[in-house]
Amino acid sequence: MASLPENKEFEALVSLLDEPDAIVYEQIMEKVVSLGKDVIPYLEKSWENNFDETLQNRIEDIIKQIQHNTLFSDFQTWKENPENNLLQAYLLITRFQYPHLDEFDITRQLGRITQDVWLELNDNLTAFEKIKVFNKIFYDFHHFSGNLENLLTPDSLYLNRLLETRKGNPLSLGILYSIIARSLKIPVYGVMLPEHFILACAKGEITSRMMEEGSGEILFYINPFNRGEMFTRNEVNTYLKQLDIVPKRKYFYPSNDLQIVKIMIQSLIASYIQLEAPDKVEELEDLQKILD
């Protein structure tokens, strides 16, 4: 990122944004965009202090471009980090729609939920008993539930909206459930079933390599959309049989975080196609290319 100019220099740069010549304006805009996200507060202040509609529109466009560039850069960094974090990816996806997301407030809310579960756990509980405790706190005390009315809307997927409304779809509820469980050392991972997203509770931690191999012992499965209902491998087989789908290893073993993030982006693309929002679809497809 280019170094931020002194205030007077920046003010002079912003004052040139009403440049009528399109080619010259493009050069000025590129210079401002190159300054990166640290310049956004200055741009917002400039927007407030100017009443020229053209200038305000240009400032808005520049802010959006900087936020877009920053998000794509952060996604690239996340992908390249061998210890990439599912929560961080979820925050990045949410920033796609809510660029001013207060990540500190989000993590604070998650911390409260995590602590409430932790206070009810002890080392003597079996995995089944731990999940029962988790479900009681997650669904009964914090009132998370499936969003039956707006299952396919984008807001069913974004983390801030999930925390505000306490309603989500199988994917968003499952990811949040897994993030909190794993922070408590409860090995719960996402499994991508056809037309559904469930969770697998393992006997111990499952690494990315184990996920690729389909190894590691799965104790039981969890339906995050149905208040954490627990069920067996046989019931997964029954579900696949009802859909006339040949069982495959990936339907029984956890997916890695990168695969889950890809599925979330694909789900958002499908939602925005339904809403006829081609600009959103195009941006998400570009974001998906980074992960591919």
ChimeraX attribute file (.defattr): number of C-alpha atoms within 10 A of each C-alpha:
attribute: neighborCount
match mode: 1-to-1
recipient: residues
	/A:1	9
	/A:2	10
	/A:3	10
	/A:4	14
	/A:5	13
	/A:6	9
	/A:7	10
	/A:8	9
	/A:9	11
	/A:10	16
	/A:11	14
	/A:12	11
	/A:13	15
	/A:14	20
	/A:15	13
	/A:16	15
	/A:17	20
	/A:18	17
	/A:19	14
	/A:20	9
	/A:21	8
	/A:22	10
	/A:23	10
	/A:24	12
	/A:25	16
	/A:26	13
	/A:27	12
	/A:28	18
	/A:29	20
	/A:30	13
	/A:31	13
	/A:32	24
	/A:33	22
	/A:34	16
	/A:35	16
	/A:36	19
	/A:37	16
	/A:38	12
	/A:39	18
	/A:40	20
	/A:41	11
	/A:42	14
	/A:43	20
	/A:44	14
	/A:45	10
	/A:46	17
	/A:47	19
	/A:48	10
	/A:49	10
	/A:50	12
	/A:51	10
	/A:52	10
	/A:53	11
	/A:54	12
	/A:55	19
	/A:56	20
	/A:57	12
	/A:58	16
	/A:59	22
	/A:60	16
	/A:61	14
	/A:62	18
	/A:63	21
	/A:64	15
	/A:65	17
	/A:66	22
	/A:67	20
	/A:68	18
	/A:69	16
	/A:70	15
	/A:71	18
	/A:72	19
	/A:73	13
	/A:74	15
	/A:75	20
	/A:76	14
	/A:77	12
	/A:78	19
	/A:79	17
	/A:80	11
	/A:81	10
	/A:82	8
	/A:83	8
	/A:84	14
	/A:85	14
	/A:86	19
	/A:87	17
	/A:88	14
	/A:89	19
	/A:90	20
	/A:91	19
	/A:92	22
	/A:93	23
	/A:94	21
	/A:95	20
	/A:96	19
	/A:97	13
	/A:98	14
	/A:99	15
	/A:100	10
	/A:101	16
	/A:102	12
	/A:103	15
	/A:104	9
	/A:105	11
	/A:106	14
	/A:107	13
	/A:108	11
	/A:109	13
	/A:110	16
	/A:111	14
	/A:112	11
	/A:113	17
	/A:114	19
	/A:115	13
	/A:116	16
	/A:117	22
	/A:118	17
	/A:119	8
	/A:120	12
	/A:121	16
	/A:122	10
	/A:123	7
	/A:124	8
	/A:125	11
	/A:126	10
	/A:127	18
	/A:128	13
	/A:129	13
	/A:130	20
	/A:131	22
	/A:132	15
	/A:133	16
	/A:134	25
	/A:135	20
	/A:136	17
	/A:137	19
	/A:138	22
	/A:139	17
	/A:140	12
	/A:141	13
	/A:142	14
	/A:143	13
	/A:144	22
	/A:145	22
	/A:146	20
	/A:147	19
	/A:148	11
	/A:149	8
	/A:150	13
	/A:151	16
	/A:152	18
	/A:153	19
	/A:154	20
	/A:155	21
	/A:156	25
	/A:157	27
	/A:158	23
	/A:159	24
	/A:160	22
	/A:161	16
	/A:162	20
	/A:163	16
	/A:164	8
	/A:165	14
	/A:166	19
	/A:167	24
	/A:168	30
	/A:169	24
	/A:170	23
	/A:171	24
	/A:172	23
	/A:173	29
	/A:174	23
	/A:175	27
	/A:176	20
	/A:177	21
	/A:178	23
	/A:179	22
	/A:180	21
	/A:181	21
	/A:182	14
	/A:183	13
	/A:184	14
	/A:185	10
	/A:186	20
	/A:187	20
	/A:188	29
	/A:189	28
	/A:190	27
	/A:191	24
	/A:192	19
	/A:193	18
	/A:194	11
	/A:195	7
	/A:196	12
	/A:197	23
	/A:198	25
	/A:199	29
	/A:200	26
	/A:201	26
	/A:202	20
	/A:203	15
	/A:204	15
	/A:205	16
	/A:206	21
	/A:207	13
	/A:208	14
	/A:209	10
	/A:210	15
	/A:211	16
	/A:212	14
	/A:213	12
	/A:214	17
	/A:215	14
	/A:216	16
	/A:217	14
	/A:218	19
	/A:219	15
	/A:220	17
	/A:221	25
	/A:222	23
	/A:223	18
	/A:224	29
	/A:225	23
	/A:226	14
	/A:227	18
	/A:228	23
	/A:229	13
	/A:230	17
	/A:231	14
	/A:232	13
	/A:233	15
	/A:234	9
	/A:235	11
	/A:236	17
	/A:237	16
	/A:238	12
	/A:239	15
	/A:240	17
	/A:241	12
	/A:242	9
	/A:243	10
	/A:244	9
	/A:245	11
	/A:246	9
	/A:247	15
	/A:248	11
	/A:249	11
	/A:250	15
	/A:251	20
	/A:252	21
	/A:253	28
	/A:254	30
	/A:255	21
	/A:256	19
	/A:257	19
	/A:258	18
	/A:259	15
	/A:260	21
	/A:261	18
	/A:262	16
	/A:263	16
	/A:264	20
	/A:265	19
	/A:266	16
	/A:267	17
	/A:268	24
	/A:269	22
	/A:270	16
	/A:271	21
	/A:272	20
	/A:273	15
	/A:274	12
	/A:275	13
	/A:276	11
	/A:277	12
	/A:278	13
	/A:279	11
	/A:280	18
	/A:281	20
	/A:282	14
	/A:283	14
	/A:284	18
	/A:285	15
	/A:286	12
	/A:287	21
	/A:288	19
	/A:289	9
	/A:290	12
	/A:291	16
	/A:292	9
